[in-house]
Amino acid sequence: MSARLASLLRDDRVRAISRRYFVSNGFDGALTCIGLVIGAYLTGVTEGLTVVKIGVGAAVGLTTSGVWSVWEIERAEKRAELGRIEDAMLTDLGGTAVERDKVAARGINAAASGLGPLVGIVVPLLPFLAVGTLLSMTWATLASVGLGTGILFSFGAYMGSISDQRWYVAGLRMALAGVAVAAVNLLFG
């Protein structure tokens, strides 16, 4: 890893943007996965591997969305920032370290954005790999919802801890979304 990249990873502005994208898209991924596994259970899917395949399809879609959208969003934002700096300095910064840092920061933000939903979906799918050997579909579904809700709690607790909130209250607020998605799917599924 280059020193410049390491410096950007320590930069509070880059980290804050990446953190927001990671948590926001991870939140979406976990809720999508909870809805997906409840839906699979309610529709009578009997093979854990089928749930995993469907979930991986969702992970590919949300990960691609996270990376691609943020790449384009941050491209526009970083170009605008660079333009404002160039206007203030009355010089073209194309090809400079400032421009390279903006491009690298965009890449870091896009990677974090894609990693969030990947974690939010893939981790809760893991119990379905044990269906038929260690777990039934019912237990895999319950474990998956538990893992998804746990991920949501972790996101909330982390965000609460960096903002001087009570981490466990912030965690519970986020986890409640997972419980709500499961409950709505069970009630209206």
N, C-alpha and C positions, 0 to 999 in steps of 0.2 A: 504494500500500500504506500502510495506516495505521501510525502510530508504534507503536500497541499491538500490531498483528500482527507488525511487524518485531521488536519486543521479544520476543514469544513465540517467534519463529523463532530467536532467539539464546539463549533459555532452555535451559540444559543438560538440564533434566528433560524438556521437550517434545521436544528434539532426540534424546535417548536413546531415548525411547519410539518416536518416529517412525522412527529408524534401525533399531531392532529389527524393527518391523513391515515396513519396506521390504525389509530383507535377508531376513527369514524368508519373506515372501511372494514376493519375487523369486527366492529359492532354489526354492520350490515351482514357480514359473512356468517357470524354466529347465529343471528336471528334467521337468516335464510336457511341455515342448516337445521335449526330446531324445527322450523316449519316443514322443511323437506322430510325429516325423519318421522315426524308425527303424521304427515300426509302419507308417507310410504306405509307406515304401520296401519293406518286407518283404511287404506285401500287394499290391504291384504298381501302386500309384498312379503314373500316367505324366505327369500334368500338375502343374507347380509351383503353378499358381493354385489347384488343388484343395487342396493341402497348406496354402497360405496361408489359404484360406477356413476349413478345419477348425481351423487354429491360431488364427485370429481369434475363432472361436466359443469356443475354450478361454480365450483372453485375456479375452473379455467375461465369461465365467463366473467366472474367478478374480479379475478386477478388481472385479467386482460383489461377490463374496464378501469380498474384502479391505476394500473401503470399507464395506459394510453391516455386517459383523461387528464391525469396529473401531468404527464409529459407535455401535453398541449396547453393546459392551463398555465403551468409554470413557464413554459416557453414564452407565452404572451406576457406574463408578469415580469419575468426576468428581462425580456427585451425592453419593456417599458421602464424598468428600473435603470437599465443600462442607458437608455435614451435620456432619462432625467439627469443622470450623472454626466453624460456627454454634454448636455446642454449647459449644466452648471460649470463644467470645466472648459467648455468651448473647444472640445477636441474629440476626435474619433477614437473609441477604445476597442475597435475591432482587432482581434488577434492578441490582445493584451491579457495579462493575468486576471484582470477584473472580469473580462468576458469569459475566460476559461472557468473561473470560479462560479460564475452564474450558471454556466452549462453543467458543471459538475454538481452544483447544488440541486439543479433540476433533476438530474439523474438519481441523486440520493432521495429526494422527495418522491419521485415516481416509484422507486424500489420499495420504499416504506409503504406507500399507498397500495402496492400490489401484494406485499407480504401480509398485511392486515387480514384481508379476506381469506387468504390461503390458510393462515393459522386458524381463523374463525370457523372455517369449514372442515379442514382436514382433521384437526384434533378431535372434534366431536364424532367424526365418522369412524374412528379407530375401533370402538366396541363392535361394530358390524363385521370386522374381520374375524371375530371370535364366535360368530353365530354358527351353531351346529357342533362346536367343540366345547366351548366354555359357557356360552350364553345362548339363551333363546332370543327370538326377535323382540319379545316384550322387554327382557332385561337389557338388551342392547339399546333399545329405544330409550329406556329410562336412563341408562348410563350416558347415552349421547346427549340427552336433554340436560342431564347433570353437568356434563363437561362443558357444553355450550353456555349454560348459565354460570358455571365457574369462570369461564373465560370472560364473560361479561362483567362478573364481579371483579375480576382482576383488572380489567380495563378501568372500571370505575374507581377501584381502590387506588390504582396508580395515579389517575388524574386527580383524585382527592388529595393524595399525599403531596403532589407537586404544587397544589394550590392552597395548602394549609387548611383543608377541610378535614373533617373526621373521615379518614379513609374508609372505614367500615360502612358508614352511612352512604358515602358516594358509591361504594361497591354494591351495596344493597339496592340503591336506586337503579343502577345499570342492570343488575341481575333480575330485577323485577320485570324488565322488558322481556327477558327470556321466558319467565313464568307466564307473562301475559300472552305471548305468541303461542306457547304450548296450550294454554287454556282456551284461547279463541279457536285454535285449530281443533281441539277436542270438542268444543261446544258446537261448532258449525261445520266441522269436517265431514 
